[in-house]
């Protein structure tokens, strides 16, 4: 079922059970995530859910209604402008097999492995057998990118696109959306493909993780795609349902980061630009390349920005709450911005050509984030390596694990 305000079928007489304290849309039971007030108009208390309020209010006086799930087979050809590598072909067969057998699958794929193209054949199989399929991610950036690539490949298919403030809806047979949008589905999708399963906020949100299970059918399957899997993911799919891709589609190694030692923030507080950071930026600009400079905090980034701007005019900042975030990313792609200072919002889901990466105060970052950040460099076959620099106060377990994992991938394997 797909829940919406004009639904003709009543799923529950009230969206929120005021006695049992449960939201029937997102299954929230946390008392702190409900709001209750007395309605003078209705002369009784009304309780509504705060957890899924972004999708429209669900309360204790309004029925939760929707449209019943239906299925339709369709011819689902796609266009691929290059041939998959042998390992991609093998992974593609694993995806088709998982869809056919309704079996969970974890694709442990190095960043830049061409994961999106690997799922094409599985989607084709699902749709030609009348199965409802969703490709979801916690990040809007990733959802937009995936929708563009799927739309370019499946040119005759009608693909729903759903994220905050945007809904391009058809019949919900083939849907690309943020995980939050799955709150509006119940027992609907036969196959849910989750890209960047470990990304914030999904990994630590029990409600969002529950939304995936509630949106799929009882015998439906989940395909997880990530470069940084956790033991929890392995347990979820089962040890025998993991396929690893340790090479990028263009066949080149991942870039191993170069470690530099320095205290960038201390010098920023003294209104000085760290010499090592300036020399790295000078070299990147002289080579006519672009660079993402990652900071652990927004405050630190904004304090460093004017100091960088004194020396480099084509610099900008971006973070999750930036209203110009998407336009800045596009300007970076077009080459208008050469230096983009960023938080971890750009750790995944973006690809730029001729790109190098600098991570400032790397000691603050966990290894899964650092692995994703390193994966921004060398994604294009025309520039398959790129450079990654860590500027850190001291070495950490997470820095060591990042280097160790990247080297293991380059040898052809990596340990979860």
N, C-alpha and C positions, 0 to 999 in steps of 0.2 A: 504494500500500500504506500501511496505517496500522500503525505499530509499537506493540506493547503486550505485556505480560508473558504474557498468555494467548493470544497469537497462534497460530493453527493452521498457518501457513505459515512455513517457515524461509527467511529472506532471506539470511542469512550464518551459517555454522557457528559463528563467533565474532564478537561485536559489535566487538571491537577486534583488529586484526591486529598481533600482538606483534612480528613481523619488519618489516613495512612501516611500522609506527607510524602507523596510521590508524584513526580511529573511523568505523565504517560508518553510524552514525546521523547525526552532525553533521558528518562529514568533516573533523574536526580532525586536523591533521598536526603541530601545534606540540609538540615534545618536552616543553616546560615545562608543558604542559596535560595530561600523563598522570602517573599515580602507579603505581608498581610495588612489589610486596612478595612475599615468599616465603610460600606457604601451607603450614604444617606438615601440615594435614589432607590437602591434595591432592598434597603433595610436589613442587610446581613453582611457578614464578613466575606471578603474575597481574598483569596491567596493566589499569587502567581509566581512562576518560576523565573529566577534570575539567571540561571545557568544557560538557558537557551533563548533569552530575551532578544538577542540580536536577530533571531529569525522570525520575530513577531511574538506577541504575548500569548502565552498559554496559561489559563487560569481555572479557578474552581467553579466558575459559573457558565463557561462556554464549552460546548461539545468539541471534542477533537475529531475532525472529519477529514476525509481524503478521497482519493480515487483508487479503486482496486487495481492491483497489479495485473497486467496482461502481457503476453509475449507474442512476438511475431518474427518469423524467419525472414531474412533478407540476404540478397546477394551482396557480399561485402568485400569487393576487390580493393586492393590498395596499390599505390605507386611507390616504389623504392628506387631511388636514383643511383644506388650502388649495391654491390653484392656483399652480403654478410660474410664475415670471416668464418672460418671453420668452427671456432669456439662459440661465436654468436649463433650459428646454425644449430649447434648442439643445444645451446640454451633455449633457443626458440622451440625446438622439439620438446624439451622438458616442460615449457609453458603450455604447449598444446596438450601434452599428456596430462598435466595437472588439471587443466580445464575439463578435459574429456572424462577423467576419472574422479572429478570433484575432490581433488586432493590439495592440501596446502603446500606451498612452495616458497622457499627463501632463495632469492637470487643475490648472492654475495658478490657484488660486482665492483671492481675498482672504479673510481670516478673517471668519467670519460669512456666507459666501456661500450656505450651505445645501447643503454638499457631500453630506451623507448622503442627503438626499432626491433628489439628482441621480442616485444610483446605483440607485434602486429599480427603474426600468424595465429596466436592464441585468441586475439580479438576476432579475427576473421572466422575462426572455428566456432566461437561462441555465438556470434550473430547469425551465422548460416545455420545453426542448430536452434535458433530461437531463444537463446539465453540472454538475459539482461546482464550487461557488464558495466562496471564503473571503474574509472581510473581516478584515484584520489591522492591528495597530498595535504599536509598541514599548511603549506606555504602557498599564498596567492601567486607569488612569482613563478613557482614551479607549475602551478595549475595553468596559468596563462601560456607558459612556454610549451607545455605538453599539449594543450588544446590546439595551439598553432601547428605543431608538428603532426598531430593526428589528423587535423583538418586538411593539411597539405597532402597527406598520404591517402586517407579515406575520403576521396573527393566527392563520392556519390552518397556518402552516409550523412545522416542528420545527427549531429553530435550535440548533446546538451552541454551548456557551460554554466556553472553555478558557483559563485563566490560572493562575498559580502557586497551587496549593492548591485550585483550583476546577475541576471538570469536570462539565458537564452535557452528556452525550453521547447522540446518537441514531445516525445512520448516516453522518455526515460528508459529507453532500451539500451542506449549507448551514451553514457554520461561521464563528463569530466568535471570534478568539483573539489572544493576543499572538504576535509573530513567533517567540519562543522555542519555542512549541508546534509550529511547522512542522518542527522537527527530527524529529518523530515521523511525518512524512508523506514519501512518496517517489513521484513520478510520479502524483500523486493529483488535484490540482485543475486544472480546465480554465481557470479564471479566478481570479486573486488580486488583490484590491483592497487597496492599502496606504494607510491613512490616516496622515498625519504621517510620511511616509517619511524626513524629515530629522531626526526627533527622536532624542535619546539613548535607548538606546545603538546604535540601528540604523545610523545614518549612518557610524559609524567602525568597525563590527564586520564584518570580512570573512566570519566564520562565519555571522552572521545574514543578511547579504546573500546568501550562498550557499544558506542554508536556503530562501529564497523560490524560487530557481531550481530547487532539488532537489525541492521540494514540488509544483511545477507540472508538467504533462505537457509532452512535447517540443514540441507545437504550441500549448500554452496561452499565455495572455496575462496581462500585468501592467498594472494601472491604478494609477497613482500620483496621490495627491491631497495637495497641499501649498500653503501660502501663500508658502513660501520655498524655491523650487527651486534646485538647483545645476547647474552645467554638466555634472557627471557624470550627473545624472538626464536632462538633455536628450540627452546622447550615448547613454544607454541606450535611450530610446524612439524617438529619431530626430527631427530638427527638424520634420518634417511632421506629427508626431503629438502636438502640443501644443494645448490649448484653454485660453484665458484668460478668467476671470471677474473683472472688475475692480470690480464693484459688489456690495454686500451685498444679500441678498434683500429687505430692507425699503427699499432704494433710497437710503439716507442715506450720506453720506460717512463714511469712517474718521476717527477723532479724531486730529488732529495734536497731538503732545505739546508741552507748554509746558516750556521749559528754565529751570531755576533753578540758581544756582551756590552751593555751600556744602560744608563739610566735616563731614558728619554724624558720622562715626566719631571724628574728633578730639574733638568735644564729648562724645560718648558716653564716651570714655576719661576725660574730666574729670567724668563723672557728670552731664552736662547734656544736655537734649533740644534739638536744633537748633531755633532759632526758626522758620525757614521750614517745617520739617516739622510743628511743632506748629500753626502757623497754617493749613496745608493741612488737617490732620486736624480742627482746630476747625471750619473751613468745611464740610467734608464731613459732620461729625456734626450741625452746625446745619441742614444741608439734608436731614437724615434719610436719608442714603445709606450705602452700604457701601463699603469700600475694601480692595483688596489692596495691601500694601506689600512690594515685592520687595527682597531683600537679596542681595548677591553671595556672601556666606559665612554659614554656620550660626552660627559664633562671633559675628560682628558682629550678627546678628539677635538672638541670645540676650542679648547685652550691652545692646542697645537696648530689649529688651522690658520690663524693670522700670521704665525711665524713662518709657516710653509708658503703662504700666499705672498710674503715679501720677496721670495726667491723664485716662485713658480706661479705664473698667472693662470694657467689652465687647470686649477685645482678646485675641487668642490667637496662637500660633505653630504652624507646620506645616512639615515637611520630609519627604524621601522615607523616612527610617527611623522616622518617628513612628507608633507603634502605633495612635494614635487619628486618623490622617490622614483616613480616609474619613468618620468620624463628625463631625470638625470641618468638613469640606467641607459635609456635610449641615446642620450647625448654622448655617453661614454662609448656606446657601440658605434656611433657615427664618427667618433674621433674628436668631437668638440671639447670633451673633457679628457685630459691626459692623466691627471692624478685624482683619484676618487678615494677620499677618506671615509671609512665605513665601520660600522659595528658588525656583529656576526650576522646581520640580516642578509648579507650577500655571501655567506659562507657556502651557499649551494643555490642551484637553480638558475645561474647566469653563466653565459659564455661570451668571452670577448677575444678578439684576435690580438696578436702581438702583445700579450699580457704578462707582466711580472707581478709578484706578490711580496709585500712586506708585512710582517706581523710585529706590532710594537708591544713591548712588555708581554712577551710570549708566556712568561711564567704564570700568567693568570688563566690561560686557556686549557681546557681538557683535551685529551688526545683525539676524541672523536670529532671535535670541532676543528682541530688542527689538520686532521687528515682531509676533511672536507675543504678547508681553506687551501691546502696545498693542491687539491684537485682542480682549482680554478686555472692553474697555469698549464700550458701545453695541451689544450683540448683540441686545437685545430690541427689538421694534418699538414697545413702550410707552415705551422709554427709548433711542432710537436713536443717541445721541451719547456721553454720558458724558464724563469728563475724565481726561486722562493727564498726569502731571507727572514730569519727569526732574529729580532733584537730583544734580548732578555737580560734581566739582572743576574740570573743564575740558571743553571740547568735543572730540570725537573723530571720526575718520573714520566709525566705526560709528554714532554718533549722527546725523551728517549724512546718512549713507546711509539710515538709518531714516526720517528726515523726508522725504528726497527720494523714497523708494519709496512712502510713504503718500500724498504729494501727487500722485505719478504715477498711483496707483490711483484717486484722486479725480478725476483728469482723464480716466480711462477706459482707462489702459494702465499697464504697468510693464515694465521691462526686466529680463530674467533675467541 
